[in-house]
Amino acid sequence: MPISQALAPAGQEPPVTDPMERVRQALAAKPDGVIEAIAREVGVSTLAVLEAAPEEQRRFIPAERFEALWLELSSWGTVLFIVHTPDIVLECEGSLPVGSFGHGYYNIHGDSPIGGHIKAGNCTRIALVDRQFHGRRSCSVQFFNGAGEAMFKVFVRRDEQRALLADQVARFEALQRDFV
């Protein structure tokens, strides 16, 4: 059901026009919904929706900590790496190779299906996100650009029973607690 239908009960008050109020209503109506879907329907950035989510669901890290955070994530073993655009949700499991800066990029290469060149200078905000997604806990580290859109996300993986991997959850929770 589109968010607009969830927000406009028949015969009730006129529809809300303030975009951020619409975001808050959408999050209240479907707290485990897709952040990007709410952003697109309301016409705001993905980051704006995440900022409107309850505080206990997100913690922000300065973008200047990009490399230190990447190095920490590279020690987690196999993670789920996602690039989510309007045209594709690309998911790749692999370890994050340690990278280095060169030619304006953070270059990552190694024995992993995850590799390439990240314009780390475009990262303006990093979020640790711990929220429900389709009824299940989901933990991710999300890297945002200046337009407020996710450059990419790194998720705690799940086991064969779809449970989050306990060792990665512990590392994620340590990031939430200690990484500044």
Residue frames as qw, qx, qy, qz and C-alpha x, y, z in Angstrom:
[[0.000, 0.890, 0.457, 0.000, 0.00, 0.00, 0.00],
 [0.376, 0.550, -0.058, 0.743, 1.43, 3.41, -0.90],
 [0.293, -0.188, -0.509, 0.788, 2.28, 5.64, 2.04],
 [0.216, -0.113, -0.106, -0.964, -0.23, 8.22, 0.81],
 [0.620, -0.330, -0.566, -0.431, -3.04, 5.70, 1.30],
 [0.593, -0.291, -0.636, 0.398, -1.84, 4.82, 4.79],
 [0.217, -0.133, -0.288, 0.923, -1.78, 8.51, 5.71],
 [0.302, -0.018, -0.155, -0.940, -5.20, 9.51, 4.35],
 [0.151, 0.289, 0.920, -0.218, -8.09, 7.68, 6.04],
 [0.047, -0.470, -0.628, -0.618, -11.37, 8.18, 4.18],
 [0.328, -0.783, -0.422, -0.319, -13.53, 11.00, 5.50],
 [0.624, -0.543, -0.233, 0.512, -10.86, 12.32, 7.83],
 [0.161, -0.829, 0.069, 0.531, -8.76, 15.46, 8.02],
 [0.600, 0.780, -0.155, -0.082, -7.24, 16.92, 4.84],
 [0.907, 0.119, -0.128, 0.384, -3.90, 15.43, 3.81],
 [0.481, -0.751, 0.115, 0.437, -0.77, 16.76, 5.48],
 [0.600, 0.786, -0.033, 0.144, 1.40, 18.85, 3.16],
 [0.200, -0.837, 0.508, -0.038, 4.52, 19.35, 5.32],
 [0.734, 0.364, -0.572, -0.046, 6.99, 16.77, 3.98],
 [0.186, 0.324, -0.807, 0.457, 8.66, 16.03, 7.30],
 [0.572, -0.068, 0.477, -0.664, 5.31, 15.58, 9.02],
 [0.867, 0.262, -0.209, -0.367, 4.39, 13.13, 6.27],
 [0.496, 0.402, -0.741, 0.207, 7.69, 11.32, 6.92],
 [0.187, -0.241, 0.731, -0.610, 6.93, 11.08, 10.66],
 [0.759, 0.087, 0.225, -0.604, 3.44, 9.78, 9.92],
 [0.797, 0.359, -0.449, -0.186, 4.79, 7.22, 7.46],
 [0.289, 0.363, -0.805, 0.369, 7.36, 5.98, 9.99],
 [0.424, -0.116, 0.605, -0.664, 4.63, 5.72, 12.63],
 [0.823, 0.213, 0.002, -0.526, 2.31, 3.86, 10.24],
 [0.962, 0.213, -0.151, 0.083, 5.01, 1.40, 9.11],
 [0.365, -0.853, 0.371, 0.045, 7.99, 1.58, 11.48],
 [0.665, -0.278, 0.629, 0.294, 9.75, -1.33, 9.74],
 [0.666, 0.706, 0.235, -0.051, 9.26, -0.02, 6.21],
 [0.718, 0.208, 0.181, 0.640, 11.87, 0.80, 3.59],
 [0.235, -0.670, -0.087, 0.699, 13.45, 4.19, 4.33],
 [0.159, -0.151, 0.527, 0.821, 14.17, 4.84, 0.64],
 [0.011, -0.506, -0.783, -0.361, 10.54, 4.14, -0.31],
 [0.181, -0.813, -0.440, 0.337, 9.30, 6.71, 2.19],
 [0.260, -0.515, 0.197, 0.793, 11.86, 9.22, 0.92],
 [0.124, 0.091, 0.676, 0.720, 10.82, 8.77, -2.71],
 [0.075, -0.642, -0.740, -0.185, 7.11, 8.95, -2.03],
 [0.233, -0.839, -0.319, 0.375, 7.37, 12.05, 0.15],
 [0.475, 0.797, 0.045, 0.371, 10.04, 13.73, -1.99],
 [0.323, -0.879, 0.344, -0.069, 12.82, 14.08, 0.59],
 [0.370, 0.560, -0.738, 0.070, 16.26, 12.53, 0.90],
 [0.803, -0.155, -0.573, 0.050, 16.87, 9.13, 2.42],
 [0.394, 0.080, -0.528, 0.748, 18.96, 10.82, 5.12],
 [0.316, -0.285, 0.096, -0.900, 16.07, 13.16, 6.01],
 [0.810, -0.268, -0.352, -0.385, 13.85, 10.13, 6.64],
 [0.738, -0.051, -0.557, 0.378, 16.53, 8.44, 8.73],
 [0.143, 0.221, -0.373, 0.890, 17.03, 11.63, 10.76],
 [0.542, -0.296, -0.028, -0.786, 13.28, 11.60, 11.52],
 [0.766, -0.154, -0.623, -0.039, 13.42, 8.00, 12.76],
 [0.664, -0.742, -0.038, -0.080, 13.49, 7.52, 16.55],
 [0.003, 0.843, -0.523, 0.122, 16.90, 8.34, 18.04],
 [0.669, -0.371, 0.639, -0.082, 17.38, 4.86, 19.43],
 [0.869, 0.371, 0.326, 0.028, 17.35, 3.55, 15.84],
 [0.653, 0.623, -0.017, 0.431, 20.26, 5.62, 14.56],
 [0.500, -0.741, 0.091, 0.438, 23.54, 7.10, 15.70],
 [0.557, 0.818, -0.046, 0.135, 25.60, 9.39, 13.50],
 [0.736, -0.349, 0.183, 0.551, 29.36, 9.31, 13.11],
 [0.112, 0.834, -0.203, -0.501, 31.33, 12.18, 11.55],
 [0.836, 0.548, -0.015, -0.009, 32.30, 11.51, 7.94],
 [0.129, 0.808, -0.559, 0.134, 35.90, 12.30, 8.89],
 [0.568, -0.370, 0.714, -0.178, 35.95, 8.87, 10.56],
 [0.827, 0.402, -0.179, -0.350, 35.39, 7.13, 7.19],
 [0.551, 0.482, -0.676, 0.081, 38.76, 5.38, 7.00],
 [0.149, -0.309, 0.798, -0.495, 38.89, 4.38, 10.68],
 [0.734, 0.101, 0.380, -0.553, 35.38, 2.96, 10.43],
 [0.792, 0.441, -0.342, -0.248, 36.19, 1.13, 7.17],
 [0.288, 0.456, -0.808, 0.239, 39.24, -0.43, 8.82],
 [0.432, -0.129, 0.704, -0.549, 37.06, -1.63, 11.70],
 [0.815, 0.286, 0.142, -0.484, 34.44, -3.05, 9.31],
 [0.607, 0.521, -0.585, -0.131, 37.17, -4.82, 7.32],
 [0.012, 0.332, -0.886, 0.324, 37.85, -6.95, 10.41],
 [0.662, -0.002, 0.373, -0.650, 34.27, -8.29, 10.59],
 [0.406, 0.037, 0.897, 0.173, 34.66, -11.07, 8.05],
 [0.051, 0.323, 0.728, 0.603, 31.95, -11.57, 5.45],
 [0.185, 0.415, 0.394, -0.799, 29.34, -8.79, 5.50],
 [0.391, 0.633, 0.643, 0.183, 26.43, -7.85, 3.27],
 [0.168, -0.315, 0.163, 0.920, 27.33, -4.84, 1.10],
 [0.315, 0.671, 0.670, 0.029, 24.35, -3.06, -0.50],
 [0.050, -0.138, 0.214, 0.966, 24.05, -0.27, -3.03],
 [0.197, 0.613, 0.750, -0.149, 20.42, 0.92, -3.21],
 [0.016, 0.157, -0.249, -0.956, 19.43, 3.31, -6.00],
 [0.611, 0.304, 0.192, -0.705, 16.03, 3.97, -7.61],
 [0.681, 0.430, -0.441, -0.395, 17.03, 1.46, -10.28],
 [0.756, 0.140, -0.631, 0.096, 18.71, -1.38, -8.38],
 [0.626, -0.663, 0.349, -0.217, 19.29, -2.89, -4.99],
 [0.692, 0.449, -0.553, 0.118, 22.65, -4.58, -5.45],
 [0.741, -0.585, 0.280, -0.174, 23.62, -7.02, -2.71],
 [0.675, 0.471, -0.540, 0.178, 27.05, -8.58, -2.41],
 [0.806, -0.584, 0.092, 0.001, 28.42, -10.77, 0.36],
 [0.754, 0.373, -0.264, 0.472, 32.13, -10.58, 1.04],
 [0.562, -0.550, -0.202, 0.583, 34.76, -9.17, 3.31],
 [0.181, 0.983, 0.023, 0.003, 35.65, -5.50, 3.03],
 [0.784, 0.203, -0.107, 0.577, 39.23, -5.20, 1.79],
 [0.375, -0.686, -0.067, 0.620, 41.47, -2.69, 3.53],
 [0.500, 0.782, 0.259, 0.268, 41.79, 0.31, 1.27],
 [0.476, -0.342, 0.035, 0.809, 44.02, 3.27, 0.61],
 [0.250, 0.870, 0.187, -0.383, 43.55, 6.77, -0.69],
 [0.406, -0.222, 0.533, 0.708, 44.78, 7.64, -4.16],
 [0.050, 0.170, 0.588, 0.789, 43.70, 9.75, -7.13],
 [0.385, -0.165, 0.012, -0.908, 40.71, 11.15, -5.21],
 [0.812, -0.183, -0.386, -0.398, 39.30, 7.74, -4.25],
 [0.536, -0.435, 0.678, -0.252, 39.43, 5.25, -1.43],
 [0.613, 0.365, -0.623, -0.321, 40.61, 2.24, -3.41],
 [0.695, -0.274, 0.589, -0.309, 39.64, -1.22, -2.22],
 [0.707, 0.387, -0.549, -0.221, 41.09, -4.37, -3.74],
 [0.312, -0.406, 0.816, -0.267, 41.68, -7.81, -2.38],
 [0.157, -0.026, -0.972, -0.171, 40.45, -11.35, -2.29],
 [0.249, 0.431, 0.655, -0.569, 36.77, -10.42, -2.09],
 [0.288, 0.571, 0.654, 0.405, 33.94, -9.83, -4.53],
 [0.083, -0.962, -0.231, 0.122, 33.74, -6.34, -3.01],
 [0.571, -0.215, 0.210, 0.764, 36.22, -4.03, -4.66],
 [0.308, 0.773, 0.384, 0.401, 36.49, -0.75, -6.49],
 [0.313, 0.161, -0.117, 0.929, 36.94, 2.94, -5.88],
 [0.214, -0.772, -0.584, 0.132, 34.91, 4.97, -3.39],
 [0.161, 0.615, 0.004, 0.772, 34.74, 8.75, -3.62],
 [0.495, -0.429, -0.614, 0.439, 35.15, 8.96, 0.16],
 [0.141, -0.077, -0.107, 0.981, 35.32, 12.76, -0.01],
 [0.361, -0.305, -0.440, -0.763, 31.67, 12.73, -1.07],
 [0.529, -0.438, -0.717, 0.115, 30.68, 11.05, 2.20],
 [0.080, -0.548, 0.137, -0.821, 29.17, 13.71, 4.45],
 [0.611, -0.373, 0.366, -0.595, 27.47, 11.57, 7.09],
 [0.409, 0.106, -0.906, -0.015, 27.68, 8.03, 8.41],
 [0.653, -0.336, 0.151, -0.661, 24.85, 6.38, 10.32],
 [0.058, 0.072, -0.981, 0.171, 24.74, 3.30, 12.50],
 [0.605, -0.108, -0.177, -0.769, 21.20, 2.03, 11.97],
 [0.046, -0.030, -0.971, 0.235, 19.51, -0.52, 14.25],
 [0.528, 0.132, 0.156, -0.824, 15.84, -0.90, 13.38],
 [0.640, 0.223, 0.722, -0.140, 13.21, -3.37, 12.37],
 [0.276, 0.383, -0.541, -0.696, 12.98, -4.20, 8.66],
 [0.681, -0.009, -0.552, -0.480, 9.97, -6.24, 7.57],
 [0.839, -0.445, -0.102, -0.295, 9.53, -7.50, 11.12],
 [0.900, -0.119, -0.165, 0.387, 13.17, -8.42, 11.84],
 [0.368, -0.834, 0.154, 0.382, 15.99, -6.57, 13.53],
 [0.726, 0.556, 0.071, 0.398, 18.43, -5.14, 11.01],
 [0.455, -0.763, 0.121, 0.442, 21.83, -3.57, 11.81],
 [0.688, 0.535, 0.207, 0.445, 23.76, -1.55, 9.24],
 [0.330, -0.557, 0.091, 0.757, 26.36, 1.12, 8.72],
 [0.474, 0.735, 0.449, 0.183, 25.18, 3.58, 6.07],
 [0.404, -0.282, 0.177, 0.852, 27.38, 6.09, 4.25],
 [0.289, 0.830, 0.464, -0.114, 25.62, 9.22, 2.89],
 [0.460, 0.263, 0.233, 0.815, 26.61, 11.77, 0.27],
 [0.049, -0.135, -0.151, 0.978, 25.91, 15.52, 0.23],
 [0.418, -0.182, -0.441, -0.773, 22.51, 15.00, -1.41],
 [0.561, -0.220, 0.514, -0.611, 21.46, 12.88, 1.57],
 [0.912, 0.180, -0.203, -0.306, 21.41, 9.64, -0.39],
 [0.806, -0.403, 0.425, 0.087, 23.12, 6.42, 0.62],
 [0.257, 0.666, -0.647, -0.267, 26.37, 5.81, -1.20],
 [0.634, 0.071, -0.768, -0.061, 26.37, 2.26, 0.13],
 [0.679, -0.527, 0.228, -0.458, 25.48, 0.26, 3.24],
 [0.355, 0.287, -0.873, 0.170, 27.23, -2.48, 5.17],
 [0.757, -0.366, -0.070, -0.536, 24.87, -4.90, 6.95],
 [0.399, -0.333, 0.815, -0.254, 25.37, -7.42, 9.71],
 [0.429, 0.126, -0.787, -0.425, 24.84, -10.79, 8.02],
 [0.794, -0.181, 0.227, -0.534, 22.29, -13.46, 8.85],
 [0.273, -0.261, 0.924, 0.048, 22.76, -17.20, 9.31],
 [0.145, -0.106, -0.882, -0.436, 20.81, -19.99, 7.59],
 [0.128, -0.572, -0.787, 0.190, 17.89, -19.50, 10.03],
 [0.092, 0.753, 0.280, 0.589, 17.82, -15.75, 9.16],
 [0.542, -0.790, -0.172, 0.229, 19.16, -14.77, 12.60],
 [0.187, 0.922, -0.300, 0.161, 21.76, -12.00, 12.78],
 [0.775, 0.179, -0.462, 0.393, 25.30, -13.31, 13.30],
 [0.593, -0.761, -0.228, 0.130, 25.99, -12.86, 17.02],
 [0.645, -0.270, 0.055, 0.713, 29.66, -11.90, 16.64],
 [0.231, 0.373, 0.308, 0.844, 28.83, -9.18, 14.13],
 [0.347, -0.802, -0.379, -0.306, 25.96, -7.91, 16.31],
 [0.658, -0.610, -0.144, 0.418, 28.43, -7.61, 19.21],
 [0.492, -0.022, 0.200, 0.847, 30.83, -5.65, 17.00],
 [0.010, -0.612, -0.420, -0.670, 28.00, -3.43, 15.75],
 [0.495, -0.803, -0.326, -0.063, 26.81, -2.73, 19.29],
 [0.640, -0.405, -0.022, 0.653, 30.40, -1.89, 20.28],
 [0.291, 0.312, 0.303, 0.852, 30.48, 0.65, 17.43],
 [0.263, -0.757, -0.412, -0.434, 27.25, 2.20, 18.72],
 [0.642, -0.715, -0.209, 0.182, 28.67, 2.40, 22.21],
 [0.644, -0.520, 0.148, 0.542, 32.30, 3.32, 21.61],
 [0.549, 0.255, 0.388, 0.695, 32.98, 4.65, 18.10],
 [0.005, 0.911, 0.245, -0.332, 33.27, 8.41, 18.05]]
